[in-house]
Structures are given as structure tokens and as C-alpha cells.
Amino acid sequence: MTTWIRDRATWSAWVLAIAGAGVLVMASLTFIGSRGYGYDFAAYDAAARRIVEGAALYLPDTAQRYAAGAYEGLYLYPPPLAVALLPLTALSADAATLVWFIARIVALAIGCLVLPVALRVRLTVFAVACVSYPVLFDLNLGNVSVLTFALTAAAWRASGSWPAALAHATLIAIRQPFGIFFVMWAARWDA
């Protein structure tokens, strides 16, 4: 690919990324205080606050409520996520939700930035993420998926190093199915 085409593609990607960021900002302003805003995070936050109060991490009727499809307020993750959120319990629930929301937008940007691909591809991925319904929906709810994307991108970028191992361990602590990384590693390991 000639330099002129490559430069044009990079500039186009910058324009798309800036436009996407604009859409993300506008969407974010409509999310704050909306009906679904922080829906998932409320369960994470409540679990962390229960730890601080010395109460059980999981609600006593978690299994029954889950089976009945009554998911609101249910903490369904391994304990490390709630423990990691303990510092946010120093804030009010509303402030903690806002910090979590902003942190995940930053994580989305960092995840796109660290992808081990060409700059124009990273910028385009960011642009698409900023206008993608599943990403916007996830940001609004406060789910951990954007965070897992950023950690996966970091693990891919740092593949074979201790930062990648740390990212993998964090992923497994948040969502245990990421343990497949160890199965893949063991299958490739030359003993």
C-alpha cells in the first residue's frame, strides 16, 4: 500500500474515531439518570457494600431469584470483582456509579488503543464501538464486558509477558470461563 493511501486511511480513521467519540459523549449524557443506567453495577456495588458491612457477599435467595428470572440486584460474579470495587464504597452509590461509568469509557478507549494492530484499525474499532448498540447498552447498564474487552486487548498486546499473565488472571477473577487461557497454554506448553 502506498504511503498516500495509508495516510489517507489513517486520517479517515481519525475522523471516524472523533465522530464516534462525539456519538459516545452524546449517548453518555442521555444515559446518566436513565432507567437502565447502572442496572448491573448496582448489584456489584451492593455486594461490595455488603462486604464492608460484614454481611454475606451473596443474597440468601440468589439461586431462587436467578431461577425465577428475577435478576435485579443479584451479584452473580466471583468474589474478586466485589473486593476490587471496595474503594468505590467510600462514595455514595450515585457517585460510585458515575465513576464506574467513566472508568469503563476510559477502559474502552485504552482497550482500543492497545490492540496490537495498525493505528487506523485501532481508531476504526474505537469508532465502531462508540456507535455500536451492544457497547452503548453495556456502558449504560454498567456491565463488566467493556472491562473484559480492555483486559483481553491488553493480554493480546502483551502476549507472553507478565502483564499478559496479570491481565489473564484478572479476567479469570472476573469471569471464570476465561480460564480457557490456561487450557490453551497447557496444550501449547513444551515440557
Summary of the structure (lengths in Angstrom):
residues: 191
radius of gyration: 19.0
end to end distance: 42.0
largest distance: 63.1
contacts: 545
relative contact order: 0.14
helix: 75%
strand: 0%
